[in-house]
Amino acid sequence: MALTLIKETGAGLVDANSYASVDDGDAYFEGHLYATAWAGASDDQKSVSLVMATRLIDAEIQFNGTKTNAMQGLQWPRAKCPDPDANDIPLSVLVQIPSDYVPYDSVPKAVVQATCEMARELLIADRTIAPPGEGLKYYNDGGKQTGYDKTDKPAVLSQIALVMLAKYGSQISAKSGTVRLVRC
């Protein structure tokens, strides 16, 4: 059975499984210097990579604000997520929509673009498996001992995707020492 990509439109869809569509990816990569992996993939491969990218983003990022409704399938749309670009909105628009928050019925363009970036990365390589030698600090070769470095773990999300998403949340880390603040 083939995967059916269901793009989150901002409606809080229960069955949404991606922040971007294949058309979004095609449009994004028109202006991308390193789009070869995306351009060479079939539409089915693109769909699967977008769904997987969305899963990884939702697993790795704690977005600001709260889900718009408890039944939605993905982390976006969000309520009360500060909009870092709110000061860039023209005054005429602010008069109509006076808010410093991302609209509760939308998915920010940066989240869609980060999903496309991660999809491309996943078409290039599986970022979810441990590479050979992961954690190896040194090994035994003719009397030398093997040692492991627990901090030697590759990032699942690409650096560019993390930068794009940083406006709206932060990466979840077991060592971060941060806790989620919930105001009542």
Secondary structure, DSSP 8 states (H G I E B T S, - for coil): ------B--SS--TT--BSS-HHHHHHHHTT-TT-HHHHTS-HHHHHHHHHHHHHHHHHHEEESSEESSTT-SSS-SEES-B-TTGGGS-HHHHHHS--SB--TT---HHHHHHHHHHHHHHHH--TTS--TTTTEEE--SSS---EE-TT----SS-HHHHHHHTTTEEE--TTS--------
